[in-house]
């Protein structure tokens, strides 16, 4: 990017962050709110179509963790006593550290409920103790309940009905309550994913209703994941899945479980947003741990989630944004920029069509200085053969770039490599351009533009990869042949220097093919890394695939390379395999502490215990 453009981009970023109080997410939300229409139709994708049948009789085991949380337990038990009508429940309180108030609260509540008070002897992680609680539980359904939850209605019967009808992991709408007692106006309706450009990954977050969520916020629906604050599932299936991954510490273990259930067991995550409870979020963690420790815990858990599901999450989140994966709904559609000349009437019609059928909104950007500011757009559709992305400002790394080929203009051949996808008006034009450019070109045909782009983009995201070829500072003779072969196969390719000073792999890259030894030991875990050096990589390469040096037969070498990448892709999309948990329902409560002590706690050092 030229120096002047860099300076302008920096000033625009400073101004944007100042208005957003240094919060990138707020800056993006302000941009979207300023451009989207005043009213948008509610999306119906992901809604549970059939009414849930009445719950059938079943014993429900409620697993609650507490750490000197007598006051919160008192409120939870009081809400259970007030609202619950489900007769068959056992409550397993796993006590990580008891004060006198906790003992008194449990003793008083034991007159109303069957409570099993389990004392493992010290503090453990959420995942570790919830797994042990599910193992010793005796119910058909296990309901994980934070001790900072207060029921506001009879929630257990519909939760049981949801588990029995869907076979999935079921949560409810949560109204956040602040320590002072004030509740937030917008509830949490499940967990969604978005691109965290500051941290460079596809991050989960507690979703609140957006402009298109009027139906989702009040009905049962499928969401990418559910929070563990109120989470129910079939106990036998929970044990078969291996329960919560115990590598986490107070963050993302619930998200991991939902991702695992979907990837390996085809079990959905269901938000019963017609049922609500109040949640005093993170009360135990905030009261017990200082900010520095909580930041360290969160970084650790973030790294675990990226290593286990980062690759899969990014690809499915991308599909979800473009309406091709119901399970990864964003609550919005893509923001689209259409780049065209002033006299291009087809571009004006295209922008209107895309806004109606495909995008959150579509902005027609005509030649001029403002055309180069592409902040906030998820898809850039260009009808300008001479447009250079070298001058584009604020274009996010996750934006898809589409070139809409028109007349046989040689400038398209000069700039086509900058685009992820190329499209043409009809099959004949697409075939001519494909032969000329040596890469696939999709045809719009007789379909409406919005429908055609939805299919074309979804096909690209499902079947193609975004590849970065990393070459040494002096260049590589292999890179040209490799890039040409990847482009001919329909993949999006860019070339970067394998520098030691900065990370050359972008968060958008599915595959990094290293033609030079990496200058760093820590490589992004949500990218497939391929060692394709001319010499043995040695023990320092922490990648996924190693291929032999390129011989004289390039086509055969390339086929082997792509076969190994395809195998690794399938493994990443399937998710990691966790061993099943043993059924210990017959364990006596008095002896259950030995169940904890007999197992290794992988996060003990982070909690501060040895």
C-alpha positions in Angstrom: 0.0 0.0 0.0 1.4 3.4 -0.9 2.6 5.6 1.9 -0.2 8.2 1.5 -2.9 5.5 1.6 -1.3 4.1 4.8 -1.4 7.5 6.4 -5.0 8.1 5.5 -6.0 4.6 6.8 -4.2 5.2 10.1 -6.1 8.5 10.6 -9.4 6.9 9.7 -8.7 4.1 12.2 -7.8 6.5 15.0 -11.0 8.5 14.4 -13.1 5.4 14.2 -11.7 4.0 17.5 -12.1 7.3 19.2 -15.8 7.4 18.4 -16.1 3.7 19.5 -14.1 4.3 22.8 -11.3 2.0 21.5 -13.7 -1.0 21.1 -13.4 -2.6 17.6 -16.7 -4.5 17.9 -18.5 -1.3 18.7 -16.9 0.4 15.7 -18.2 -2.3 13.4 -21.6 -2.2 15.0 -21.8 1.6 14.5 -20.9 1.1 10.8 -23.5 -1.6 10.3 -26.2 0.4 12.1 -25.5 3.5 10.0 -25.9 1.6 6.7 -28.6 -1.0 7.3 -32.2 -0.1 6.6 -34.4 1.0 9.5 -36.4 -2.2 9.4 -35.3 -5.6 8.5 -37.3 -8.8 8.2 -36.8 -11.4 10.9 -34.8 -14.4 9.9 -36.5 -17.8 10.2 -33.4 -19.9 9.6 -32.7 -22.2 12.5 -36.0 -21.9 14.2 -37.3 -25.2 15.7 -40.2 -25.8 13.4 -42.4 -28.2 15.5 -43.8 -27.4 18.9 -41.9 -29.4 21.6 -44.1 -32.3 22.9 -44.7 -32.5 26.6 -41.8 -33.9 28.7 -41.8 -37.5 29.6 -41.0 -38.7 33.2 -37.3 -38.8 33.9 -35.0 -38.3 36.8 -33.0 -35.0 36.4 -29.6 -34.7 38.0 -28.8 -31.0 38.6 -25.1 -30.5 39.0 -24.1 -27.2 40.8 -20.5 -26.1 41.6 -19.9 -23.7 44.4 -17.0 -22.0 46.1 -17.9 -20.1 49.3 -21.1 -19.2 47.5 -23.7 -19.6 50.2 -25.5 -16.4 49.4 -25.9 -17.3 45.7 -27.0 -20.9 46.6 -29.6 -19.5 48.9 -31.2 -17.4 46.0 -30.9 -20.4 43.6 -32.7 -22.8 46.0 -35.3 -20.2 46.8 -36.1 -19.8 43.1 -36.3 -23.6 42.6 -38.6 -23.9 45.6 -40.8 -21.1 44.2 -41.1 -22.1 40.5 -40.1 -25.8 40.0 -42.9 -28.3 39.4 -40.7 -31.2 38.2 -41.0 -33.9 40.8 -38.0 -36.1 40.0 -34.8 -34.2 40.7 -31.6 -34.8 42.6 -29.2 -31.9 43.3 -25.5 -32.6 43.3 -23.7 -29.7 45.0 -20.0 -30.0 44.3 -18.3 -27.9 47.0 -14.9 -26.5 46.0 -14.6 -24.7 49.3 -17.2 -24.4 52.1 -17.9 -21.5 54.4 -20.4 -21.8 57.2 -23.1 -20.1 55.2 -22.9 -22.7 52.5 -23.3 -25.5 55.0 -26.3 -23.8 56.5 -27.9 -23.1 53.1 -27.5 -26.7 52.0 -28.9 -28.1 55.3 -31.9 -25.8 55.1 -32.6 -26.7 51.4 -32.3 -30.4 52.1 -35.7 -30.3 53.8 -37.2 -29.4 50.4 -34.9 -31.2 47.9 -32.8 -34.4 47.7 -29.3 -32.8 47.8 -26.0 -34.7 47.6 -23.3 -32.5 49.1 -20.0 -33.6 47.6 -16.7 -32.2 48.9 -13.7 -33.1 46.6 -11.3 -31.5 49.0 -10.1 -28.5 47.0 -10.9 -26.2 44.0 -11.0 -27.8 40.6 -11.9 -26.4 37.2 -15.5 -26.2 35.9 -15.0 -28.9 33.3 -13.2 -31.3 35.7 -15.8 -31.2 38.5 -18.8 -31.1 36.1 -17.6 -34.3 34.5 -17.2 -36.0 37.9 -20.7 -34.8 38.9 -22.2 -36.3 35.7 -20.3 -39.5 36.3 -21.8 -40.0 39.8 -25.2 -38.7 38.8 -28.2 -41.1 38.7 -30.5 -39.3 36.4 -31.4 -39.9 32.8 -30.9 -36.1 32.1 -28.1 -34.0 33.6 -28.6 -30.3 34.0 -25.6 -28.2 34.7 -26.6 -25.1 36.6 -24.4 -22.2 37.8 -24.8 -21.3 41.4 -25.3 -17.7 40.3 -28.6 -18.6 38.4 -32.0 -17.5 39.7 -35.1 -19.1 38.0 -37.9 -16.8 37.1 -40.3 -19.4 35.9 -40.8 -23.2 35.8 -37.8 -24.0 33.5 -37.0 -27.7 34.1 -40.1 -29.2 32.3 -39.5 -27.4 29.0 -35.7 -28.1 29.3 -36.4 -31.8 29.7 -38.9 -31.7 26.8 -36.2 -30.0 24.7 -33.6 -32.6 25.4 -36.0 -35.5 24.7 -37.4 -33.9 21.5 -34.2 -32.7 19.9 -31.5 -35.0 21.3 -29.3 -32.0 21.7 -27.7 -29.8 24.2 -30.4 -27.4 25.5 -30.0 -24.0 27.1 -32.4 -21.1 27.9 -32.6 -17.3 27.5 -30.5 -15.6 30.2 -31.1 -12.1 31.6 -27.8 -10.7 33.0 -28.0 -9.4 36.5 -25.3 -7.0 37.7 -23.8 -7.2 41.2 -25.9 -4.1 42.2 -29.1 -6.0 41.3 -29.9 -4.2 38.0 -30.8 -6.4 35.1 -29.6 -5.7 31.5 -32.3 -4.8 29.0 -31.1 -7.3 26.3 -31.0 -11.0 27.2 -28.4 -13.5 26.0 -30.0 -15.9 23.5 -27.1 -18.3 23.0 -23.5 -18.3 21.7 -22.5 -17.0 18.3 -19.2 -16.6 16.6 -17.6 -13.6 14.9 -14.2 -12.6 13.7 -12.0 -11.0 16.3 -9.7 -9.0 14.1 -7.7 -7.6 17.1 -6.9 -11.1 18.4 -6.8 -12.7 15.0 -9.3 -15.6 15.4 -12.9 -16.7 15.1 -14.2 -16.0 18.6 -17.4 -17.1 20.4 -19.4 -14.6 22.3 -22.7 -14.4 24.3 -25.2 -13.2 21.7 -27.9 -10.6 22.3 -30.9 -10.1 20.0 -30.0 -8.2 16.8 -32.2 -6.5 14.2 -33.1 -9.8 12.6 -33.6 -11.8 15.8 -37.2 -11.0 16.7 -38.3 -14.6 16.2 -35.1 -16.2 17.6 -35.3 -14.2 20.8 -38.7 -15.6 21.7 -38.8 -19.2 20.3 -36.7 -22.4 20.5 -34.0 -22.2 17.8 -30.7 -23.7 16.9 -27.6 -21.8 17.8 -23.9 -22.5 17.2 -23.4 -23.2 21.0 -25.0 -22.7 24.4 -23.6 -21.4 27.6 -22.9 -23.8 30.4 -24.7 -21.6 33.0 -27.9 -23.5 32.2 -27.1 -26.5 30.0 -29.0 -29.9 29.8 -28.4 -33.0 27.9 -28.9 -36.8 28.0 -26.5 -38.1 30.6 -25.5 -41.3 28.7 -24.7 -39.3 25.6 -22.7 -36.8 27.6 -20.5 -39.6 29.0 -20.2 -41.2 25.5 -18.9 -37.8 24.1 -16.3 -37.6 26.8 -18.0 -34.8 28.6 -16.4 -31.4 28.9 -12.8 -31.1 27.7 -10.7 -30.7 30.9 -8.0 -28.7 29.3 -10.0 -25.5 29.8 -10.2 -23.3 32.8 -13.4 -21.3 33.3 -13.9 -20.3 29.7 -15.1 -22.0 26.5 -15.6 -25.5 27.9 -19.3 -25.2 27.2 -18.6 -24.0 23.7 -16.2 -26.9 23.1 -18.8 -29.4 24.2 -21.4 -28.0 21.8 -19.0 -28.0 18.9 -18.0 -31.6 19.7 -21.6 -32.7 19.9 -22.3 -31.2 16.5 -19.1 -32.4 14.8 -18.8 -35.9 16.0 -22.3 -36.8 17.2 -24.6 -34.7 15.0 -26.3 -33.2 18.1 -27.6 -29.7 17.8 -27.4 -26.9 20.4 -30.9 -25.6 21.1 -31.7 -22.3 22.8 -35.2 -22.3 24.4 -35.5 -18.6 24.2 -39.2 -18.8 25.3 -37.9 -19.7 28.8 -35.7 -17.4 30.9 -33.6 -17.2 34.0 -31.5 -14.5 35.7 -27.7 -14.9 35.6 -25.2 -13.0 37.8 -22.4 -13.7 35.4 -19.0 -14.8 36.5 -19.7 -13.9 40.2 -17.6 -16.7 41.7 -14.6 -16.1 39.4 -14.6 -12.3 39.8 -14.9 -12.6 43.6 -12.1 -15.1 43.9 -9.5 -14.3 41.3 -7.8 -11.0 40.5 -7.8 -9.5 37.0 -4.3 -10.7 36.1 -5.1 -14.2 36.9 -8.4 -14.2 35.0 -6.6 -12.8 32.0 -4.1 -15.6 32.2 -6.9 -18.2 32.5 -8.7 -16.7 29.5 -5.6 -16.7 27.3 -5.0 -20.3 28.2 -8.6 -21.4 27.3 -8.6 -19.3 24.1 -5.4 -21.2 23.0 -7.0 -24.5 23.7 -10.2 -23.7 21.7 -8.2 -22.4 18.8 -6.1 -25.6 18.7 -9.1 -27.9 18.9 -11.7 -26.1 16.8 -10.2 -22.9 15.4 -10.0 -24.2 11.8 -13.5 -25.7 11.8 -15.0 -22.6 13.5 -13.6 -20.2 10.9 -14.8 -22.1 7.9 -18.3 -22.8 9.4 -18.6 -19.2 10.6 -17.8 -18.0 7.1 -20.5 -20.2 5.7 -22.9 -19.1 8.3 -22.4 -15.4 7.5 -23.4 -16.1 3.9 -26.5 -18.1 4.8 -25.1 -21.6 4.1 -24.8 -23.0 7.6 -27.9 -22.7 9.9 -25.9 -23.9 12.9 -23.5 -20.9 12.6 -26.1 -18.1 12.3 -24.6 -14.6 12.8 -27.9 -12.7 13.4 -27.1 -10.6 10.3 -26.2 -11.1 6.7 -23.1 -9.9 4.9 -22.4 -6.2 4.2 -21.7 -5.8 0.5 -19.8 -3.2 -1.5 -20.4 -3.0 -5.2 -17.6 -1.2 -7.0 -18.7 0.3 -10.4 -18.5 3.3 -12.7 -21.2 6.0 -12.5 -22.7 5.0 -15.8 -23.0 1.3 -14.9 -26.7 0.8 -14.6 -26.3 -3.0 -14.1 -24.3 -2.3 -11.0 -27.1 -0.2 -9.6 -29.6 -2.9 -10.2 -27.2 -5.4 -8.7 -26.8 -3.4 -5.5 -30.6 -3.3 -5.1 -31.0 -7.0 -5.8 -28.2 -8.0 -3.4 -29.6 -5.9 -0.6 -33.0 -7.5 -1.1 -32.0 -11.2 -1.5 -28.6 -11.7 0.0 -27.0 -9.0 2.1 -27.7 -6.9 5.1 -27.2 -4.0 2.8 -25.3 -3.3 -0.5 -23.6 0.0 -1.1 -22.8 1.2 -4.6 -19.3 2.8 -4.4 -18.3 4.8 -7.5 -14.9 6.1 -8.5 -13.4 8.6 -6.2 -11.4 8.8 -3.0 -14.2 7.4 -0.9 -14.4 4.3 -3.0 -11.2 3.0 -1.5 -12.5 2.9 2.1 -13.9 -0.6 2.5 -14.2 -0.8 6.3 -16.8 -3.1 7.5 -17.7 -4.9 4.2 -17.8 -8.7 4.2 -18.0 -9.0 0.4 -16.6 -6.7 -2.3 -18.1 -7.2 -5.7 -16.1 -5.3 -8.3 -17.1 -4.4 -11.9 -13.9 -2.3 -12.3 -11.2 -4.2 -14.2 -8.6 -1.6 -13.4 -9.4 -1.4 -9.7 -6.3 -2.1 -7.5 -6.7 -3.4 -4.0 -3.3 -2.0 -3.3 -5.0 1.3 -2.7 -8.0 -0.1 -0.7 -8.1 1.2 2.8 -9.5 -0.6 5.9 -10.4 -3.8 4.1 -10.7 -6.5 6.7 -8.7 -9.7 6.2 -11.8 -11.9 6.2 -13.6 -10.0 3.3 -14.3 -12.0 0.2 -13.3 -10.3 -3.1 -15.4 -11.1 -6.2 -14.6 -9.9 -9.7 -17.6 -9.5 -12.1 -16.1 -10.0 -15.5 -17.7 -8.0 -18.3 -16.4 -7.4 -21.8 -13.2 -9.0 -22.9 -10.9 -6.3 -21.3 -7.3 -7.3 -20.9 -7.1 -5.4 -17.6 -9.1 -8.2 -16.0 -6.3 -10.5 -16.9 -3.8 -8.2 -15.1 -5.8 -7.9 -11.9 -7.7 -11.2 -11.7 -5.2 -12.8 -9.3 -6.4 -10.3 -6.6 -9.9 -11.8 -6.4 -11.0 -14.9 -4.5 -13.9 -15.6 -6.9 -14.6 -14.6 -10.5 -18.1 -14.5 -12.0 -19.5 -13.8 -15.5 -23.0 -13.2 -16.8 -23.6 -16.5 -18.6 -22.0 -19.9 -19.2 -20.4 -18.9 -22.5 -18.7 -15.9 -21.1 -17.6 -17.9 -18.0 -16.1 -20.6 -20.2 -14.2 -18.1 -22.3 -12.8 -16.3 -19.3 -11.8 -19.6 -17.6 -9.8 -20.6 -20.7 -8.1 -17.2 -20.9 -7.3 -16.9 -17.2 -6.6 -20.6 -16.4 -8.9 -20.6 -13.4 -12.6 -21.4 -12.7 -15.2 -18.7 -13.5 -18.7 -19.1 -12.2 -21.8 -18.1 -14.2 -24.8 -16.1 -12.9 -27.0 -17.5 -15.7 -30.8 -16.9 -15.4 -30.8 -16.8 -11.6 -31.4 -13.6 -9.6 -28.0 -12.1 -8.7 -28.5 -12.6 -4.9 -29.5 -16.3 -5.3 -26.6 -16.9 -7.7 -24.0 -15.3 -5.4 -25.3 -17.2 -2.4 -24.8 -20.5 -4.3 -21.4 -19.4 -5.8 -20.0 -18.1 -2.5 -21.2 -21.2 -0.5 -19.7 -23.5 -3.1 -16.4 -21.7 -2.9 -16.3 -21.7 0.9 -17.2 -25.4 1.0 -15.0 -26.7 -1.7 -12.0 -24.4 -2.0 -9.2 -23.2 0.3 -7.5 -19.9 1.0 -3.8 -20.6 0.7 -0.7 -18.5 1.5 2.5 -19.6 -0.1 5.4 -18.5 2.1 8.7 -18.0 0.2 12.2 -17.1 1.4 13.4 -13.5 1.2 15.2 -14.2 -2.0 12.2 -15.8 -3.7 11.5 -19.3 -4.8 11.4 -20.9 -8.2 8.8 -23.4 -7.0 6.3 -20.7 -5.9 5.2 -19.7 -9.4 4.3 -23.3 -10.5 2.7 -24.0 -7.1 0.6 -20.8 -7.2 -0.5 -21.4 -10.8 -1.6 -25.0 -9.9 -3.5 -23.9 -6.9 -5.3 -21.1 -8.8 -6.2 -23.5 -11.6 -7.8 -25.7 -9.1 -10.0 -22.8 -7.9 -8.3 -22.0 -4.6 -7.5 -18.4 -3.5 -3.8 -17.8 -3.3 -1.5 -15.1 -2.1 2.3 -15.1 -1.7 4.2 -13.7 1.3 7.7 -13.6 2.7 8.5 -16.1 5.5 9.8 -13.3 7.8 11.2 -13.9 11.2 10.1 -10.5 12.6 6.3 -10.7 12.1 3.7 -13.4 11.6 3.1 -13.7 7.8 0.0 -16.0 8.2 -3.3 -14.1 8.2 -6.4 -15.2 10.2 -8.1 -15.9 6.8 -5.6 -18.5 5.6 -6.8 -22.1 5.7 -3.4 -23.5 4.5 0.1 -22.1 4.9 2.6 -23.8 2.6 6.1 -23.0 3.8 8.7 -23.0 1.1 11.1 -21.6 3.7 11.8 -22.6 7.3 9.5 -20.6 9.6 11.4 -17.9 11.5 9.1 -18.4 14.6 8.1 -21.4 16.7 4.5 -20.5 17.5 2.4 -20.8 14.3 -1.4 -20.1 14.3 -3.2 -23.3 15.4 -6.3 -22.7 13.2 -4.3 -23.0 10.0 -3.0 -26.1 8.3 0.8 -25.7 8.1 2.7 -27.6 5.4 6.5 -28.0 5.4 7.6 -28.0 1.8 11.2 -27.0 2.2 14.0 -28.2 0.0 15.7 -29.7 3.1 14.5 -31.7 6.1 12.6 -29.3 8.4 14.1 -30.7 11.6 12.5 -30.8 15.0 11.7 -27.1 15.1 8.7 -27.2 12.7 5.4 -27.5 14.6 3.3 -28.0 11.4 0.7 -30.6 10.3 2.1 -31.9 7.0 5.6 -32.6 5.7 6.1 -33.3 2.0 9.2 -34.4 0.3 11.3 -32.1 -1.8 9.9 -31.3 -5.2 11.2 -33.6 -7.9 11.0 -33.5 -11.6 7.4 -34.7 -11.7 5.6 -31.6 -10.4 2.0 -32.8 -11.2 2.5 -36.0 -9.2 4.1 -34.0 -6.3 1.2 -31.5 -6.4 -1.4 -34.3 -6.3 0.2 -35.9 -3.2 0.4 -32.5 -1.5 -3.3 -31.8 -2.1 -4.3 -35.3 -1.0 -2.5 -34.8 2.3 -4.1 -31.3 2.7 -7.5 -32.8 2.0 -7.0 -35.5 4.7 -5.9 -33.0 7.2 -8.9 -30.8 6.3 -11.3 -33.6 7.0 -9.7 -34.4 10.3 -9.9 -30.7 11.4 -13.5 -30.5 10.3 -14.4 -33.7 12.2 -13.0 -32.3 15.5 -10.8 -34.0 18.1 -11.7 -37.3 19.7 -12.2 -37.4 23.5 -12.3 -40.7 25.4 -15.7 -41.6 26.9 -16.3 -41.0 30.6 -16.9 -44.0 32.9 -20.4 -44.4 34.5 -19.9 -44.1 38.2 -23.5 -43.7 39.2 -23.2 -46.3 41.9 -20.5 -44.5 43.8 -21.3 -43.7 47.4 -21.4 -39.9 48.1 -19.1 -40.3 51.1 -16.5 -42.0 49.0 -16.9 -39.8 45.9 -14.0 -37.5 46.8 -11.7 -40.3 45.9 -13.1 -40.1 42.4 -11.6 -36.6 42.1 -8.3 -37.3 43.7 -7.7 -40.4 41.5 -7.7 -38.3 38.3 -5.2 -35.9 36.9 -6.4 -32.3 36.8 -4.6 -30.7 33.8 -5.4 -27.1 34.9 -4.3 -27.4 38.6 -1.2 -25.3 38.0 -3.3 -22.5 36.6 -5.7 -22.5 39.5 -2.7 -22.1 41.7 -2.5 -25.6 43.2 0.1 -28.3 42.7 
